[in-house]
Amino acid sequence: MNAEQSILIALGLPLIGALGIALAGRINANLREAVTLITALALAVIVWGLLPELMAGERPALQLTEIVPGISIAFRIEPLGMLFAALASGLWIVNSVYSIGYMRGNRESHQTRFYIFFAIAIAAAMGIAFAGNLITLFLFYEILTLSTYPLVSHKGDANTVRSARIYLGVLLTTSIGLLLPAIIWTYYAAGSGDFVAGGILDGKLGGPAIGLLLGLFVFGVGKAAIMPMHRWLPAAMVAPTPVSALLHAVAVVKAGVFTILKIILYIFGVDFLFAEPSSSWLLYAAAFTIIVASLIALRQQNLKRLLAYSTVAQLSYVVMAAAILKPLAEIGAAIHMVAHAFGKITLFFAAGAIYVAAKKTELQQLRGIGRRMPWTMTAFTIGALSMIGVPPTGGFVSKWYILAGAFQADNYVAIATIIASTALNAAYFLPIIYMAWFTAEPSTPGKDHGEAPLTMVLALTMTAALTIGLFLFNGPVLELERQLVGGAP
Amino acid sequence: MTELSHHLPALQVVVPMLSAPLVMLLRPRGLAWAAATAASLTAFAIAIALTIGVLDGHDFSYNMGSWPAPYGIELRVDAFSALLLLVVTGASTLALLAGRSSVDAEIDPQRQPLFYTAWLLALAGLAGMSVSADAFNIFVFMEISSLASYILISGGADRRALPAVFKYLVMGTVGATCYLIGIGLIYLMTGTLNLADMELRIDQVADQSPTLVAAGFITIGLALKAAVFPLHVWLPNAYTYAPHGVTVFLAACATKVALYLLLRFDFFLFQPNLAGHDLQFAYFLMPLAVLAILIGSAVALFEHNLKRLLAYSSIAQIGYITLGASLVSLTGLTASILHIFNHALAKGTLFLAVACLATRCSGLNLSNIAGVAGRMPWTMGAFVLAGLSLIGIPGTAGFVSKWYLISAALGEGVIGGLLVAIIVVSSLMAVVYIWRMVETAYFGTAQADAVSGEAPAALLAVTWTAALANLYFGLLSWLPVTLSTSAAELLVRQVP
């Protein structure tokens, strides 16, 4: 099997899986779950199988169709996309294991629909990861939005539908209203929208137009949740927790920052953007989002909403790192995508486990829960430490690189933001950890409970292990992402 | 060229026209429908054959009764008319294939043969307008198609169609009269009715002021027929109260043929001969197009009746077509002509899905379709696909024309930037009005009296064929893009 076929299979496999889930769902729930797991495993094998070629410096490409002359649906794998695809496909397996426990433990309705749209969303994420030009990326970006809508509105009651409408409204409005015009402008100015190392806009645009185009792109990618386009993310928390975990901590939001990274690296080009003063606002916008979102998180009483605002802040870390426009910071941005994914999915898994086992959603209810759910809360603690950036977790590695990049650029705004937000992260995560482990349970426990179902505990232990693993064994990731900034393969 | 293919332009009109009286005689149940469908399919096949010929690089010219061109009636088929023929005959065929069950439900069996006769006459008229190269002959076909469509629209059981069709009749007649006056003026000056001949002779006329007056009359007359804002008032009610199959047919192509003539007359006849007319044309149409886009979409936002909502969206979409033309550039015209094709696809599919809904819902207000998606998943699936195409999401046909339109606008400097903003805003409005329907269908609470089950299989199959065509032409848009690019080249070549 060559790499071109692998691309096609990676895109088609989740779709075939979705079909299989639909058919199996009519027969037997266990069979349906087996189809999900087998599809996820097979996808991971295919995607991870591409890694050696990428490591060797290959860039597999494939053109599917040409819509009109100059505009094609085409794919090209490069290190950043490889990282995103590997991340999403790998975590899909863990998340499926977790979903089975969660959906059954909670006795959710419409489970078949849930797994079908989940698989379609993964296919869209693969399309985004491998997209070779802006139009292809946009196509799958929209498919991802539309396929996650039924997942967000899963419960179907009035409140959920209202939140889902905010979700869809923000994401569709920003993408059609800002991103699409930006894409068309790029094609018009540069004559193409292909992702080329070093960018395609050098010499085609100049002056304030660059800052404006960058603004259309950054705010058009609503999935990256740069303020004020972040409203959809807290709204999406009405979804079942596995959706929040994989999609709103990994696939969807990472698709957003991934898109911004791709645009900065392959459409504008780092050096071109660094030389242009009108693009410097991006760093401030990201810094503002980090600080304000952290402050809002500090005031949250609902665990999932707190995690959502923490995600908003952490996404802007990636954007800010990219906006520093120095090689080390770009590597830091890529690693932070991974580190945050591992840490945040662990936190969401823990929140979902608490909900299934104890039906608790508010921070105040978590007193003394560590003794009842030691595995879950240990994983939660590891995830939280990674958010703060404490060794030995993955969050430390990425923060290290981002800081190094900031020093490379003598960018004191970025340095100050990182320090301030580290303090804020600690301020909202440490009290939870303290409460869970070191305070006594209220004298009248609402419900006598132990750990969540085994599959859920298994999944969250795995992601917590990955969070620590990223600290200890980050060599391959670094090696791959060094290629982003011109390092030898 | 073989002997038969030489006659294709004539057969395009003759087949439906001669089938019409035959259909009237077919009393037994179902036969009239079968014959009309067969005639329409044949016409579609002829349109495809003509398109293949045009793509091979030879345009068709046919002298009726072998009378040579300026004296006899000439039929011409080039890239532009081929595209229109595909739309007209394709829409008619799909609507007929799909429409049997909905026609059975809406029209008295006794009257069905007459109904199908009128259908074929409307088809013949629209096809005739697309192929004819003779100004007066075009008028005759215009009247045939108009009279037949009045019958079609008022053919259903809904009595509210009668005032709607009366309004359409009055406005349509005014439009046709304006057109006829314009043609009369030009005939006075040139002594010819053949379009190609007119082109040659009109610049030999010493005083061009009658030409300008003629341009005014013809433009207004055709704009009325094409429902160019603010001459669109006949359209919403006519589409809303017509039988569902008729709405599919007429919404996809009736106004488009008038737009086609409008562009043809202006670019072939008036712009080369009237000094500064390209600016007149642009400044006349552009504000109207912008208003149509904004007001049509805005009204659609607040409409509750599905068919009327889609009708107002059509007014906005006609605005896109005229906006592209008003840029008077190659890309602009390509966008405009392409959108004739793509909008026909998207709106035709939407109305087909509405016809599906109508078979199972007690009415066509938003409240009637609440929660219908659970019972009619296939219908709503097609509806969502076509809705995405109407919005212009990549991967669907609607995206391709919007891409061309925005590219054309970007070439116009500051005004272009404004136009892009308007297109974007109206696309967002389309998101909202499409999503209102989709959300009601998926999340609304179903009414107690709701009938369960999907639409009839035949109707559903055609709806999905059309929906998949939206995807196909969104990913492989070679055919419509090639045709509309060469059509736009034809038009632009005329402008000095």
Boltz contact constraints between the chains, C-beta under 6 A:
constraints:
  - contact:
      token1: [A, 65]
      token2: [B, 475]
      max_distance: 6.0
  - contact:
      token1: [A, 65]
      token2: [B, 476]
      max_distance: 6.0
  - contact:
      token1: [A, 67]
      token2: [B, 477]
      max_distance: 6.0
  - contact:
      token1: [A, 68]
      token2: [B, 477]
      max_distance: 6.0
  - contact:
      token1: [A, 68]
      token2: [B, 481]
      max_distance: 6.0
  - contact:
      token1: [A, 135]
      token2: [B, 394]
      max_distance: 6.0
  - contact:
      token1: [A, 138]
      token2: [B, 394]
      max_distance: 6.0
  - contact:
      token1: [A, 139]
      token2: [B, 394]
      max_distance: 6.0
  - contact:
      token1: [A, 139]
      token2: [B, 395]
      max_distance: 6.0
  - contact:
      token1: [A, 142]
      token2: [B, 393]
      max_distance: 6.0
  - contact:
      token1: [A, 161]
      token2: [B, 443]
      max_distance: 6.0
  - contact:
      token1: [A, 172]
      token2: [B, 431]
      max_distance: 6.0
  - contact:
      token1: [A, 173]
      token2: [B, 428]
      max_distance: 6.0
  - contact:
      token1: [A, 176]
      token2: [B, 427]
      max_distance: 6.0
  - contact:
      token1: [A, 177]
      token2: [B, 424]
      max_distance: 6.0
  - contact:
      token1: [A, 177]
      token2: [B, 428]
      max_distance: 6.0
  - contact:
      token1: [A, 181]
      token2: [B, 424]
      max_distance: 6.0
  - contact:
      token1: [A, 184]
      token2: [B, 406]
      max_distance: 6.0
  - contact:
      token1: [A, 188]
      token2: [B, 407]
      max_distance: 6.0
  - contact:
      token1: [A, 188]
      token2: [B, 410]
      max_distance: 6.0
